[in-house]
Amino acid sequence: MENYIISTLNKLNYNNNSIIFWPRQSGKSTLISYYIKNFVENNNDNDIVFFNDDKMRNRSSKTKLKHDIGHTMVTKKYTGVYEISFKNENYLTFCSIQESYEYVLHKLKPSLIIYDEFYHKNLNKYSYLFEYLKNNNCKSIFTSTSIDTRVIKALDYKNNYYINIRKVTSEDPFIFENNYKSYDYNRLLKTELSYKPIGLLDINDIQYERRIKLQRINEIANGE
């Protein structure tokens, strides 16, 4: 794995709730696979709900997990096409946000929720999911190739989500609020995410990293 994936994985393991904004082909799915691996190896008898936009993506995600961390899976006859049995009696259920998923959350009461590739177009369908996260002690990871501040605000109202953003190339820009253009990172830092403390925000940008280092040096110099 790339060093930045390993570094981010360590941050995900440290924080209970995370939002990942990475461009296509940057390793989001691999990151999720190995987070699940760590989770099932260090927990017992937990339910995981893995959200996608539709059933086709559910199948793709299951195939990816089998490829990456198949050795952590346990074959059981009663495991359905949208379920995976892991070691230590941990179980993962795939769910489509387009379907009635409320019963799944109510029945399973998962301790980990993963949503791979969420989009602003489904914002109205997230309401029960957001409500579940609000009222239950549940770890969560959301990933997307497009930055949507409405989703950030809905999730991060307590300022307890770790947010990781990888800078995109000109060939594959982020889609921000329906505008197909390269994202303005300075605007992102100065406005939408200016409230985030250092430990809960990582942006793969040299200028940002330098600013954070200088800020930390000043804090140390001032005895903070």
N, C-alpha and C positions, 0 to 999 in steps of 0.2 A: 504493500500500500504506500501511497505518497505520504510524505511527512505531514502535510497539512491535514490529511484525513486522520492520521493518528493523533495529531494535536487536537483536532476538533472532537474526536472520539473521547479523549480524556476530559474535555470540557463537558460533553454531554453526560458522561458518567458522574461528573461532579455536581452538575445542576439537575434539578428535578424536571424543569420545564425549559424547552428550547424551541427556537424558530431558526430554520436554516434557509437562506436564500443563496443558492448556487446556480450557475448557468448549466446548460445541458452538457452532458458527457464530462462532468467534473467530479463524479464519484458519490453523489447523494445516496444512491441505492446501496453502494458498498458500505458507506458510513452507517446506514440503517441496519444492514445485515449484521455488522459486527457489534453494533450497540445491542441488538437482540441477543446475539451470542453471549455477550458479557452479562446481560440481564438474566438469562435462563441458567447460566452457570453459577450465579451468585444468589439466586432466589428459588424458593420452593412453592409449588402449588399456587401459581399466579395465573391470572387470565390476562391476555394481551389482545386488544382489538386493533386491527390494522385497516385503516380507511383508505380507499381509493375512490376515484370518480365513478368507476363503473366496473362491471364484472370482468371485462377483458383485462383491465389493469390489475385486477385481483389475481388473475391467472399468471400474468407476467411477473408480479411481485413474488408469488409463490415459487415460480421457476427460478427467479434470482436468488431467493433464500436457499433453495435446495442446492444451487450451484456454489454459493458462498459458504454456507454453514450447515450443510447437510449432515455432517457428523454429529451435530447436536440434536438431531431429530430422532424421534422414536416412532417406529411403524406400529400402528394400531388399527385393527380392522374397522372400528367404528368411526375413525377419523374421516370426515367428509371432504369433498373437493375444496371447500373453502375453510379448511381447518388444518392446523399442524400441531402435532404432539411433540413437545421438546423434553429434554432430560429434566429431571427433578420435578416431574409432574406439572410442568408449565404448559399452557395451551394457548395457541394463537388462533383467532378467528378473523377472517377477512370480511369486510363490510363495504358496501357501496353507499356513498353519501346520497345517491339518487333514490335509494329505497328507504323503506321505513326502518330505520336503524334504532329507534328509541327502545324497542323491546330487547334488542341485543344488549344495550348498555344496562338496562334495568335488570335483566336476567343475570348477566355475567359479572357486573360490577368490576370491570377491569382495573388493575392497578397500573397498567401502562397502556396509553393510547398513542398510536402513530398515525399520522396523516401524511401520506407521500404525495406531493404535487397538488396542493390545494390552490384554488383559483378564486378570485373575487366574484366571478359569475355565480358561484354557489353560496354566496354570503348568506342568503336567506335560509339555506338549508343547514347552516352551522349552529343555529340558535340553541337547539337542544343539546348539541355536543358541547357548546360553550357553557351552557347551564350545568351540565354534568361535571365539567372540570372545575367550575366555580364551587360546587357543593360537595365535592368528593376529594379525598386525598389521593390523587392519581398523577403519576408521572406522564408527561406528554412531549412529543416531538412533532413539529410541523415542518414540512419542507416545501419549497416552491422555487421555480425559476423566475417568478415575477414578484416584485416587491409590492405589497398592498398595505398601506398604512392603516386602512380600516380594520383589517384582520389583526394587525399588531395591537391597535388600540382595544379591540374587543378581548384579546387574550391577555395583554400585558397591563391591565388596569392597576395591578398591584406592583408593577415594576419588578417582577420576580422572574421574568423570562430571560434566559440567555439568548442573545441574537447574534448569529454569525452570517456575515455577508462576504461573498467572494467577488472581487472585481471582475467584470466581464470584458470580453474582447469586442472589438468593433464589429466582428463578423456575427456575434451572437449576443446582442444587447438585451438587458432586462426590459420587460414590458412594465411600465409603471403607470398606474391609473389609466390604462387603455392607450397610452401614448407610446408609439413604436420609435423609441429613440434611446440613445445612451443615457444612462442615469446620471444625474448630477449628485455626486457623492458629498460635495460640500453642503449642498442644500439639505441632504439627508442628515448630516451631522449637526448642522446649525439649527434645524427646525424640528423635523419629525422625531429624531432620536436624540436630541440634545439632553433629554432627561436621564439617559441611561448612564449608570456608573461604569467605571472602567472594566470591572470584572464581568460585566454582563453584556458587553458589546465588543465584537471583533470584526474589523473590516480589513480585508486584504488590500491595503493601500499604504504605500510607503510614507506619504505625507501624514496620514492619520497615525501610523505607528510612531513616527517621530514626535508628533504632537503629544501623544499619550506618554511617551518617555519623558519629555520635558515637563509635562504636568506632574508626573510622579516625582521627578527630581525636585521640583519646587515644593511639593508636599513634604518630602523628607527634610529639605532645607528649613522649612517652617515648623518642623517638629510634629507634623500631623501623622 
